[in-house]
Amino acid sequence: MASDSPPDSLPSVWHNLETEKALRLLQSDRQTGLTAQQVQERLQRYGLNELEERGGRSNWAILVDQFKNIMLLMLIAVAIISAIIDIRSALAEGVTPVPKDAISIFAIVILNGALGYIQESRAEKALAALKQLASPKVRVIRDSRTMDIDSKELVPGDLMLLEAGVQVSADGRLLESSNLQVREAALTGEAHAANKRAEIELPDDTQLGDRINLVYQGTEVIQGRGTVLVTGTGMKTELGRIAELLQSVESEPTPLQQRMTQLGNVLVSGSLALVALVVIGGLLRAGSWEPLEDLLEVSLSMAVAVVPEGLPAVITVTLALGTQRMVRRHALIRRLPAVETLGSVTNICSDKTGTLTQNKMVVQSLHTVDASLRVTGEGYDPTGEFYHDNEVASPQDRPDLKALLLACIICNDSILQKENGVWTILGDPTEGALLVVASKAGLDRHYWTEHLPRAAEFPFSSERKRMSVIVKDEGRGAKDELASFIPGAESLVLFCKGSPELVLERCQQIRVGGQVQPLTEAHRNQVLQTNNNLASRGLRVLGFAYKLLNQVPAEGSDETTEQELVWLGLVDMLDAPRPEVRDAVAKCRTAGIRPIMITGDHQLTAQAIAEDLGIAKPGDRVLTGRELERLDAAGLEQEIDHVSVYARVAPEHKLRIVQALQRQGKVVAMTGDGVNDAPALKQADIGIAMGITGTDVSKEASDMVLLDDNFATIVAATEEGRVVYTNIRRFIKYILGSNIGEVLTIAASPILLPMGGVPLTPLQILWMNLVTDGLPALALAVEPAEPNVMNRPPHDPEENIFARGLGLYMVRIGIILAILAIALMVWSYNYSQQSGDPERWKTMVFTTLCLAQMGHAMAIRSNSRLTIELNPFSNPFILMAVGLTTILQLLLVYVEPLRNFFGTHYLSPFELAVCIGFSSLMFVWVELEKLFIRLFLSRRMG
Ligand code: ATP
């Protein structure tokens, strides 16, 4: 008996072997595939089919990136200068120099770098994990059964089935192929698809790009079908050998992050200018070098105060958290910038089938030219009755209906199976529904595929909107039976199904009462009328025809072969709208987002469903693919605002629609599932692929994947996008407002209190910027959606982050904060001079600034609602952050070692109460602003 496992060393080339030899070498079987036991053994032996992840940034690169940040570089410069000052003055005083500020700034720089590193590498890992979630499935034959498995479970010897849109998951030798075209750009750089052929053996020295009987991991099937014997997996594939080509996790900076980097640059240059101004101005005024040290101290504090050190990390974390919330709502983000762009989407262009509808097709009736039969039954369970005019009828009694049902099972690539007691479909649900109805009528698919093997096929594509299968009676005993379905059938029969209008155009004859007759104009009109009636009820309708052939047609001869067909009839099926979509569409409307349906289906079917869902109103214009072709770019742009339904479109039309919308300044989200949808997905601002039914090629081209294929998920993701953007704006206001307040306070001190020195040391400022502002800012980043988040139009994607009053708010709040701090500073300075400790006022200013920001954090949670109107526990993190930060601040004042380290002073309960009193005014101010705006607005509106 032959051993069950392949030899230890497999050949390195396979193209020169005939298929039988390859099968023998790998101990596999063309019909049954591997057994479960063989698979287990091979998984042990060859490992999982995974490429070692070389993409993404290395840990080292992430760490180095942290210190490329210009703000950190400036802090390092500040540390060096302050070290020099400290050492000099210590030497002058004759004590041991301890540059405390410099050491602590360095510590903070390192801490901040480390925190940034942890956050970013976690974000990177999260993205990589998301990518894993989207990892492709592969269809294989194992133990004689067709099944879908994770691509990483493939082993050498597996039989892998390929179809259009699939990304090839391993290297292999083709056993069978039909019109197979594969794009190998990832491997050979060749953009054109290569034609692949199974039956060929090639000379030993054939180059990689010419090995047309092999397929390679990472390449994409553009057209056709094939069965492949897997010869290499994991790193033992051609792709595995060229490590640089491995896809990396895309974590490019988002537009906002880029803008923030720019802002960082501006702030740093601004603060340097400020330093220069203060130092030079001060020196000129004094006319001597004497005040240099004091001036440097003030200006260094100001430089540190201007820069929002904590901001970049908070933004990264917010975006990463956003992707996690989206994945919980079934939207998988593949590119980080999408999180942000989602918030400004103005148009969502969606496919119909599966996204707006359930993609659970159930055949409702069958129609030949002289009879219509209604079918009962639900789901994919193949039991049900046929009715003709309310009487139970048998389709088997009617030869034309029998032929129609035979076409349903022959012209079909799906599999109907019972799994754990439930009938399910493997493959296209449209085709699955046809198998179900044929089975209800008692036709045995197994019998027919056994007796009439496939000789050739012209596969379905969204452009062709039809498919044909040519079967051959090879004398396996079904001849008479076949003739009872298709009179005159000798050996080769072509069955065609597809969009009724298109199939009918190709017919010249028709079956009536079991006989073939010429197709008259009256017949044509009758068929089209029936089609329209069915479609306008929202049903999906397919047309069927056949043709007798003398010889197997050549590959690619579909245009000439699919002519002069004999019309059989129509089959209609119900694909109910998804119930949640109606609400999602209504939500879009209030959010100023226009939903648009773009479908390959019939215009009347599309219109009926669009009206049902609220995407279109009765009487709205529907634009068909053909009409769209007649419009030039300008013409389309004129129409685009009035059309919400596009029907019978091909994928290239989708690209034109996106471009036309974008030329009008719209931000477009577009769904797609097929291989040819990739250009439109790339062009769209948010390309959305289907997680369940989408092809690998479309997923690869997308920014976001819908894990449940559901339109409502797009709307949910848009909502999350808006929440993320609002929260980012919120904490930017919060953080930068505080920076402005600090700078103004420091700048005021030498003017108002010339003899007092600087109220805040660089270390204390860093403490505020990173800890007492940083923690509440992180909590603000997870603020839940405000109720009106989907009640307002999308924001302009081009808008400046400071637009819509944000810049003004920051400056205003900064000034208020400074006024409070300065008022307290002046009062407490005088007060401290009389108390025992003349330096205490500095700690009072420091504490007031910190505590004022606590009140600010509580109040800024909502732009319009008062804090008492908010549920305090809807964001418990705020309470926690405020509580924790307040405790930390008090520790700095009341724990001696910390006091020594941070240079703070003890405050009496009275002094602390004064600080709390002053700082709470900040909260009061923000609340009063909200009240004022509310009153003002209501008066204006009223
Ligand atoms: P959507 O674009 O909204 O997903 P769709 O599924 O109808 O809608 P396509 O898959 O491009 O779009 O199908 C276009 C048309 O092709 C269908 O309306 C139908 O007439 C026909 N069709 C769909 N599936 C098949 C199939 N498996 N075989 C033959 N014809 C088909």
Boltz pocket constraint, residues with backbone or C-beta under 6 A from the ligand:
constraints:
  - pocket:
      binder: B
      contacts: [[A, 350], [A, 351], [A, 352], [A, 353], [A, 354], [A, 411], [A, 428], [A, 430], [A, 431], [A, 460], [A, 461], [A, 462], [A, 463], [A, 465], [A, 466], [A, 467], [A, 497], [A, 498], [A, 499], [A, 500], [A, 541], [A, 542], [A, 598], [A, 599], [A, 600], [A, 601], [A, 602], [A, 649]]
      max_distance: 6.0
